[in-house]
Amino acid sequence: MKHVDGISGNDCIICGERIPVSRNKKKELMELLIQYMNEG
């Protein structure tokens, strides 16, 4: 998660690259990202 720059629409931005995220996985990704940010 430390390499994730952000989320834009259905894309995850990692080191400046846009990686598409399926709708099925987006909720899980968002939850993990929020958890990571709250811990750090």
PDB file of N, CA, C, O and CB in Angstrom:
ATOM      1  N   MET A   1       0.812  -1.196   0.000  1.00  0.00           N
ATOM      2  CA  MET A   1       0.000   0.000   0.000  1.00  0.00           C
ATOM      3  C   MET A   1       0.856   1.261   0.000  1.00  0.00           C
ATOM      4  O   MET A   1       0.377   2.328  -0.383  1.00  0.00           O
ATOM      5  CB  MET A   1      -0.924  -0.002   1.193  1.00  0.00           C
ATOM      6  N   LYS A   2       2.101   1.157   0.419  1.00  0.00           N
ATOM      7  CA  LYS A   2       2.923   2.360   0.501  1.00  0.00           C
ATOM      8  C   LYS A   2       3.234   2.933  -0.876  1.00  0.00           C
ATOM      9  O   LYS A   2       3.657   4.085  -0.973  1.00  0.00           O
ATOM     10  CB  LYS A   2       4.215   2.059   1.236  1.00  0.00           C
ATOM     11  N   HIS A   3       3.037   2.165  -1.941  1.00  0.00           N
ATOM     12  CA  HIS A   3       3.304   2.642  -3.297  1.00  0.00           C
ATOM     13  C   HIS A   3       2.078   3.251  -3.964  1.00  0.00           C
ATOM     14  O   HIS A   3       2.185   3.824  -5.048  1.00  0.00           O
ATOM     15  CB  HIS A   3       3.823   1.512  -4.142  1.00  0.00           C
ATOM     16  N   VAL A   4       0.920   3.136  -3.332  1.00  0.00           N
ATOM     17  CA  VAL A   4      -0.316   3.666  -3.911  1.00  0.00           C
ATOM     18  C   VAL A   4      -0.340   5.182  -3.740  1.00  0.00           C
ATOM     19  O   VAL A   4      -0.265   5.696  -2.624  1.00  0.00           O
ATOM     20  CB  VAL A   4      -1.568   3.017  -3.248  1.00  0.00           C
ATOM     21  N   ASP A   5      -0.446   5.893  -4.872  1.00  0.00           N
ATOM     22  CA  ASP A   5      -0.528   7.358  -4.849  1.00  0.00           C
ATOM     23  C   ASP A   5      -1.958   7.824  -4.625  1.00  0.00           C
ATOM     24  O   ASP A   5      -2.181   8.880  -4.034  1.00  0.00           O
ATOM     25  CB  ASP A   5       0.013   7.947  -6.156  1.00  0.00           C
ATOM     26  N   GLY A   6      -2.929   7.044  -5.092  1.00  0.00           N
ATOM     27  CA  GLY A   6      -4.314   7.428  -4.918  1.00  0.00           C
ATOM     28  C   GLY A   6      -5.244   6.578  -5.764  1.00  0.00           C
ATOM     29  O   GLY A   6      -4.825   5.631  -6.430  1.00  0.00           O
ATOM     30  N   ILE A   7      -6.519   6.943  -5.720  1.00  0.00           N
ATOM     31  CA  ILE A   7      -7.568   6.268  -6.477  1.00  0.00           C
ATOM     32  C   ILE A   7      -8.259   7.327  -7.322  1.00  0.00           C
ATOM     33  O   ILE A   7      -8.584   8.408  -6.829  1.00  0.00           O
ATOM     34  CB  ILE A   7      -8.589   5.525  -5.530  1.00  0.00           C
ATOM     35  N   SER A   8      -8.482   7.023  -8.580  1.00  0.00           N
ATOM     36  CA  SER A   8      -9.187   7.935  -9.477  1.00  0.00           C
ATOM     37  C   SER A   8     -10.197   7.123 -10.277  1.00  0.00           C
ATOM     38  O   SER A   8      -9.825   6.332 -11.144  1.00  0.00           O
ATOM     39  CB  SER A   8      -8.192   8.694 -10.424  1.00  0.00           C
ATOM     40  N   GLY A   9     -11.468   7.325  -9.979  1.00  0.00           N
ATOM     41  CA  GLY A   9     -12.500   6.532 -10.653  1.00  0.00           C
ATOM     42  C   GLY A   9     -12.321   5.070 -10.324  1.00  0.00           C
ATOM     43  O   GLY A   9     -12.321   4.685  -9.155  1.00  0.00           O
ATOM     44  N   ASN A  10     -12.167   4.246 -11.356  1.00  0.00           N
ATOM     45  CA  ASN A  10     -11.933   2.815 -11.153  1.00  0.00           C
ATOM     46  C   ASN A  10     -10.469   2.455 -11.352  1.00  0.00           C
ATOM     47  O   ASN A  10     -10.146   1.296 -11.614  1.00  0.00           O
ATOM     48  CB  ASN A  10     -12.800   1.997 -12.102  1.00  0.00           C
ATOM     49  N   ASP A  11      -9.577   3.440 -11.229  1.00  0.00           N
ATOM     50  CA  ASP A  11      -8.150   3.208 -11.385  1.00  0.00           C
ATOM     51  C   ASP A  11      -7.430   3.424 -10.062  1.00  0.00           C
ATOM     52  O   ASP A  11      -7.770   4.316  -9.284  1.00  0.00           O
ATOM     53  CB  ASP A  11      -7.570   4.123 -12.465  1.00  0.00           C
ATOM     54  N   CYS A  12      -6.440   2.596  -9.833  1.00  0.00           N
ATOM     55  CA  CYS A  12      -5.533   2.766  -8.703  1.00  0.00           C
ATOM     56  C   CYS A  12      -4.244   3.347  -9.287  1.00  0.00           C
ATOM     57  O   CYS A  12      -3.710   2.808 -10.257  1.00  0.00           O
ATOM     58  CB  CYS A  12      -5.274   1.392  -7.925  1.00  0.00           C
ATOM     59  N   ILE A  13      -3.748   4.427  -8.714  1.00  0.00           N
ATOM     60  CA  ILE A  13      -2.548   5.065  -9.231  1.00  0.00           C
ATOM     61  C   ILE A  13      -1.371   4.636  -8.367  1.00  0.00           C
ATOM     62  O   ILE A  13      -1.307   4.938  -7.176  1.00  0.00           O
ATOM     63  CB  ILE A  13      -2.696   6.619  -9.254  1.00  0.00           C
ATOM     64  N   ILE A  14      -0.440   3.922  -8.999  1.00  0.00           N
ATOM     65  CA  ILE A  14       0.729   3.394  -8.312  1.00  0.00           C
ATOM     66  C   ILE A  14       1.970   3.882  -9.046  1.00  0.00           C
ATOM     67  O   ILE A  14       2.179   3.565 -10.217  1.00  0.00           O
ATOM     68  CB  ILE A  14       0.692   1.833  -8.239  1.00  0.00           C
ATOM     69  N   CYS A  15       2.782   4.651  -8.349  1.00  0.00           N
ATOM     70  CA  CYS A  15       4.013   5.213  -8.930  1.00  0.00           C
ATOM     71  C   CYS A  15       3.730   5.918 -10.255  1.00  0.00           C
ATOM     72  O   CYS A  15       4.520   5.822 -11.194  1.00  0.00           O
ATOM     73  CB  CYS A  15       5.062   4.105  -9.143  1.00  0.00           C
ATOM     74  N   GLY A  16       2.613   6.619 -10.330  1.00  0.00           N
ATOM     75  CA  GLY A  16       2.244   7.380 -11.513  1.00  0.00           C
ATOM     76  C   GLY A  16       1.541   6.581 -12.596  1.00  0.00           C
ATOM     77  O   GLY A  16       1.084   7.163 -13.580  1.00  0.00           O
ATOM     78  N   GLU A  17       1.440   5.277 -12.448  1.00  0.00           N
ATOM     79  CA  GLU A  17       0.774   4.415 -13.430  1.00  0.00           C
ATOM     80  C   GLU A  17      -0.658   4.153 -13.003  1.00  0.00           C
ATOM     81  O   GLU A  17      -0.919   3.882 -11.831  1.00  0.00           O
ATOM     82  CB  GLU A  17       1.535   3.082 -13.600  1.00  0.00           C
ATOM     83  N   ARG A  18      -1.590   4.231 -13.946  1.00  0.00           N
ATOM     84  CA  ARG A  18      -3.001   3.966 -13.668  1.00  0.00           C
ATOM     85  C   ARG A  18      -3.284   2.478 -13.900  1.00  0.00           C
ATOM     86  O   ARG A  18      -3.113   1.965 -15.006  1.00  0.00           O
ATOM     87  CB  ARG A  18      -3.927   4.857 -14.563  1.00  0.00           C
ATOM     88  N   ILE A  19      -3.713   1.811 -12.851  1.00  0.00           N
ATOM     89  CA  ILE A  19      -4.021   0.382 -12.901  1.00  0.00           C
ATOM     90  C   ILE A  19      -5.528   0.228 -12.722  1.00  0.00           C
ATOM     91  O   ILE A  19      -6.067   0.633 -11.692  1.00  0.00           O
ATOM     92  CB  ILE A  19      -3.228  -0.422 -11.799  1.00  0.00           C
ATOM     93  N   PRO A  20      -6.223  -0.352 -13.710  1.00  0.00           N
ATOM     94  CA  PRO A  20      -7.670  -0.516 -13.558  1.00  0.00           C
ATOM     95  C   PRO A  20      -8.014  -1.494 -12.437  1.00  0.00           C
ATOM     96  O   PRO A  20      -7.354  -2.518 -12.260  1.00  0.00           O
ATOM     97  CB  PRO A  20      -8.287  -0.995 -14.872  1.00  0.00           C
ATOM     98  N   VAL A  21      -9.064  -1.156 -11.683  1.00  0.00           N
ATOM     99  CA  VAL A  21      -9.544  -2.000 -10.588  1.00  0.00           C
ATOM    100  C   VAL A  21     -10.995  -2.354 -10.891  1.00  0.00           C
ATOM    101  O   VAL A  21     -11.808  -1.476 -11.180  1.00  0.00           O
ATOM    102  CB  VAL A  21      -9.407  -1.278  -9.187  1.00  0.00           C
ATOM    103  N   SER A  22     -11.313  -3.640 -10.823  1.00  0.00           N
ATOM    104  CA  SER A  22     -12.687  -4.061 -11.089  1.00  0.00           C
ATOM    105  C   SER A  22     -13.613  -3.543  -9.999  1.00  0.00           C
ATOM    106  O   SER A  22     -13.190  -3.303  -8.868  1.00  0.00           O
ATOM    107  CB  SER A  22     -12.780  -5.595 -11.187  1.00  0.00           C
ATOM    108  N   ARG A  23     -14.868  -3.376 -10.351  1.00  0.00           N
ATOM    109  CA  ARG A  23     -15.849  -2.906  -9.364  1.00  0.00           C
ATOM    110  C   ARG A  23     -15.940  -3.865  -8.186  1.00  0.00           C
ATOM    111  O   ARG A  23     -16.170  -3.445  -7.052  1.00  0.00           O
ATOM    112  CB  ARG A  23     -17.230  -2.742 -10.014  1.00  0.00           C
ATOM    113  N   ASN A  24     -15.758  -5.157  -8.459  1.00  0.00           N
ATOM    114  CA  ASN A  24     -15.835  -6.155  -7.388  1.00  0.00           C
ATOM    115  C   ASN A  24     -14.704  -6.004  -6.375  1.00  0.00           C
ATOM    116  O   ASN A  24     -14.895  -6.307  -5.197  1.00  0.00           O
ATOM    117  CB  ASN A  24     -15.806  -7.553  -7.978  1.00  0.00           C
ATOM    118  N   LYS A  25     -13.545  -5.547  -6.804  1.00  0.00           N
ATOM    119  CA  LYS A  25     -12.377  -5.433  -5.923  1.00  0.00           C
ATOM    120  C   LYS A  25     -12.174  -4.024  -5.378  1.00  0.00           C
ATOM    121  O   LYS A  25     -11.388  -3.836  -4.450  1.00  0.00           O
ATOM    122  CB  LYS A  25     -11.137  -5.863  -6.662  1.00  0.00           C
ATOM    123  N   LYS A  26     -12.867  -3.030  -5.933  1.00  0.00           N
ATOM    124  CA  LYS A  26     -12.641  -1.643  -5.528  1.00  0.00           C
ATOM    125  C   LYS A  26     -12.968  -1.418  -4.051  1.00  0.00           C
ATOM    126  O   LYS A  26     -12.209  -0.744  -3.354  1.00  0.00           O
ATOM    127  CB  LYS A  26     -13.476  -0.705  -6.391  1.00  0.00           C
ATOM    128  N   LYS A  27     -14.070  -1.963  -3.565  1.00  0.00           N
ATOM    129  CA  LYS A  27     -14.453  -1.773  -2.163  1.00  0.00           C
ATOM    130  C   LYS A  27     -13.383  -2.344  -1.239  1.00  0.00           C
ATOM    131  O   LYS A  27     -12.992  -1.701  -0.265  1.00  0.00           O
ATOM    132  CB  LYS A  27     -15.818  -2.436  -1.875  1.00  0.00           C
ATOM    133  N   GLU A  28     -12.912  -3.545  -1.542  1.00  0.00           N
ATOM    134  CA  GLU A  28     -11.871  -4.177  -0.727  1.00  0.00           C
ATOM    135  C   GLU A  28     -10.586  -3.339  -0.758  1.00  0.00           C
ATOM    136  O   GLU A  28      -9.952  -3.138   0.278  1.00  0.00           O
ATOM    137  CB  GLU A  28     -11.588  -5.618  -1.228  1.00  0.00           C
ATOM    138  N   LEU A  29     -10.208  -2.857  -1.928  1.00  0.00           N
ATOM    139  CA  LEU A  29      -9.017  -2.022  -2.055  1.00  0.00           C
ATOM    140  C   LEU A  29      -9.149  -0.745  -1.238  1.00  0.00           C
ATOM    141  O   LEU A  29      -8.210  -0.351  -0.545  1.00  0.00           O
ATOM    142  CB  LEU A  29      -8.761  -1.680  -3.519  1.00  0.00           C
ATOM    143  N   MET A  30     -10.299  -0.100  -1.312  1.00  0.00           N
ATOM    144  CA  MET A  30     -10.521   1.134  -0.563  1.00  0.00           C
ATOM    145  C   MET A  30     -10.431   0.880   0.942  1.00  0.00           C
ATOM    146  O   MET A  30      -9.836   1.674   1.670  1.00  0.00           O
ATOM    147  CB  MET A  30     -11.888   1.739  -0.919  1.00  0.00           C
ATOM    148  N   GLU A  31     -11.015  -0.219   1.407  1.00  0.00           N
ATOM    149  CA  GLU A  31     -10.965  -0.549   2.835  1.00  0.00           C
ATOM    150  C   GLU A  31      -9.529  -0.789   3.297  1.00  0.00           C
ATOM    151  O   GLU A  31      -9.134  -0.330   4.369  1.00  0.00           O
ATOM    152  CB  GLU A  31     -11.822  -1.787   3.126  1.00  0.00           C
ATOM    153  N   LEU A  32      -8.747  -1.509   2.486  1.00  0.00           N
ATOM    154  CA  LEU A  32      -7.353  -1.771   2.838  1.00  0.00           C
ATOM    155  C   LEU A  32      -6.528  -0.488   2.825  1.00  0.00           C
ATOM    156  O   LEU A  32      -5.668  -0.294   3.684  1.00  0.00           O
ATOM    157  CB  LEU A  32      -6.745  -2.794   1.877  1.00  0.00           C
ATOM    158  N   LEU A  33      -6.784   0.384   1.860  1.00  0.00           N
ATOM    159  CA  LEU A  33      -6.054   1.643   1.773  1.00  0.00           C
ATOM    160  C   LEU A  33      -6.365   2.542   2.965  1.00  0.00           C
ATOM    161  O   LEU A  33      -5.463   3.157   3.534  1.00  0.00           O
ATOM    162  CB  LEU A  33      -6.392   2.365   0.468  1.00  0.00           C
ATOM    163  N   ILE A  34      -7.628   2.618   3.342  1.00  0.00           N
ATOM    164  CA  ILE A  34      -8.020   3.422   4.506  1.00  0.00           C
ATOM    165  C   ILE A  34      -7.388   2.858   5.773  1.00  0.00           C
ATOM    166  O   ILE A  34      -6.886   3.612   6.607  1.00  0.00           O
ATOM    167  CB  ILE A  34      -9.561   3.466   4.649  1.00  0.00           C
ATOM    168  N   GLN A  35      -7.410   1.542   5.918  1.00  0.00           N
ATOM    169  CA  GLN A  35      -6.795   0.900   7.084  1.00  0.00           C
ATOM    170  C   GLN A  35      -5.302   1.218   7.129  1.00  0.00           C
ATOM    171  O   GLN A  35      -4.770   1.544   8.189  1.00  0.00           O
ATOM    172  CB  GLN A  35      -7.020  -0.634   7.051  1.00  0.00           C
ATOM    173  N   TYR A  36      -4.631   1.125   5.994  1.00  0.00           N
ATOM    174  CA  TYR A  36      -3.196   1.417   5.929  1.00  0.00           C
ATOM    175  C   TYR A  36      -2.912   2.870   6.304  1.00  0.00           C
ATOM    176  O   TYR A  36      -1.977   3.149   7.055  1.00  0.00           O
ATOM    177  CB  TYR A  36      -2.652   1.122   4.523  1.00  0.00           C
ATOM    178  N   MET A  37      -3.710   3.783   5.787  1.00  0.00           N
ATOM    179  CA  MET A  37      -3.497   5.205   6.054  1.00  0.00           C
ATOM    180  C   MET A  37      -3.749   5.536   7.526  1.00  0.00           C
ATOM    181  O   MET A  37      -3.058   6.385   8.089  1.00  0.00           O
ATOM    182  CB  MET A  37      -4.408   6.056   5.160  1.00  0.00           C
ATOM    183  N   ASN A  38      -4.714   4.890   8.151  1.00  0.00           N
ATOM    184  CA  ASN A  38      -5.010   5.133   9.565  1.00  0.00           C
ATOM    185  C   ASN A  38      -3.905   4.615  10.482  1.00  0.00           C
ATOM    186  O   ASN A  38      -3.689   5.158  11.565  1.00  0.00           O
ATOM    187  CB  ASN A  38      -6.332   4.484   9.940  1.00  0.00           C
ATOM    188  N   GLU A  39      -3.211   3.571  10.052  1.00  0.00           N
ATOM    189  CA  GLU A  39      -2.137   2.996  10.863  1.00  0.00           C
ATOM    190  C   GLU A  39      -0.859   3.817  10.774  1.00  0.00           C
ATOM    191  O   GLU A  39      -0.087   3.870  11.732  1.00  0.00           O
ATOM    192  CB  GLU A  39      -1.859   1.567  10.430  1.00  0.00           C
ATOM    193  N   GLY A  40      -0.630   4.457   9.631  1.00  0.00           N
ATOM    194  CA  GLY A  40       0.642   5.137   9.390  1.00  0.00           C
ATOM    195  C   GLY A  40       0.678   6.500   9.878  1.00  0.00           C
ATOM    196  O   GLY A  40       1.694   7.180   9.735  1.00  0.00           O
TER     197      GLY A  40
END
